[in-house]
Amino acid sequence: MSRAKVINKKNLLRIKRKRRVRGSIDSGTEQRPRVSIHKSNKYMQAQAIDDTSGKTLASVHSKALGLSVNIDNAKKVGEQFAQNLKDAKIDIIVFDRNGYLYHGVVKQFVETLRENGIKV
């Protein structure tokens, strides 16, 4: 199997997981927004979304912080995002892992949010 086929297969499986996860979580509201995470091999980003009005309430991107994506930097990105959420007066969220498996960078990000007082 060629490299392109393997990458395409991985993306298709992630999209299937994404649809399955999104079907089981609640939509975001202004009081309890949905936090969606996206990661690539270089960067990660997260945003708090109010699905009722379609607006982003808070966001963070590791590129803006000058960080790449690894577990240590996921903690720093999580701390910054928790601060952004507190500035927007948000303390409770619905987490959307966006089809990514809950381990490594994604797990560290969410645990950091919890450590900083955000209820997931």
N, C-alpha and C positions, 0 to 999 in steps of 0.2 A: 504494500500500500504506500502510495507516495505521501510526502510530507503535507501537501496541500489537502489531500483527502482526509488525513488524520486531523488536521486543524479544523476543517469543515465539519467533520463528524463531532468533534468536541464542542464546537459552537452550537450545533444542532441539539446536542444533548443538554447543553446549558439553557438553551431557549425552552426546551421542553420542561426542565426543572423550574424555570422562571414562571411559566404559565401555571404550573401546578402550585407553586408557592403563592403567587398572586391571587389565585382562586380561593385560598384558604385564609388569607389575612384580611383585616378590615381596611377599608379605604381611609385615607387620612382626612382629618378635619382640622380646623384652625386650632382647636384646643389640644388635639392629639394627632399631630401630623405623621405621615408615613415617611420614614427615613430610608431612602434608596441609596445603595452603595454601588459604585462601579470601579472595577480595578482592571488594569492592564499589566503588562510585564514591567512598565516603567512608572506608572503613576496610579493614584487612587483618588476618588472623589466621592463625596456624599452630599445629599441635599435633603432638606425637610420639605415635604410637599403637602399642600392643602389641596386634596383632590376635588373638593366641592367647588372651589373657585379656580383651580388650576394654577395656583401661584406657588412659587418657591419662597419659603419663609426664612431659611438659613442654608448656607452651603459652605463647603470647604473643598479645596483642591490641593493635593500635595505639591504640585508644580509651583503654585503661588507661594508655598512655604519653602520651596527649594529642597524638597525631599523626594527621594525615590520610594519605591514600595518595598518594605520589608517589615518584619514584626516590630522592631524598635521604632521605626518611623510611623507605623500604624498607631502606636501609642501616642506619639506627638500629634498626629493628625486628629485622633480621637479627643485629645485634650482641647485642641483648638476648636473643634466642632462643638464640644460640650459648652465651651465658653460662648460660642456664637448662639447656641440654643438658649442659654441663660440670658444673654443680651436681648433675645427676642421673646423672653418670658415664657419659654417652653420647658417643662420639666417632665413630661410624659410623652412617649412616642410609640409608634408601631414600626417595628423593624422589618424592612424588605431586603432580604439578602440577594435579591435579583438573580437567583439561579446559581449563585456561587455556593460551594460547600462551606459549612460552618466550621472552619478550622483555619489555623494560621492567621493571616492578616485580618480576615473578616472577624474571627473570634476575638482577636486582640483589640480591634476597633470597638466592638460592642462592650467588651469587658471594661475598657477604659471609660466609655460613656457611663456605665453603671457606677464605676468608682468615683466619677465626678458628679454624682447625684442625679443623673437622668434615669428615669424609670422606663425600662424597656419591656 
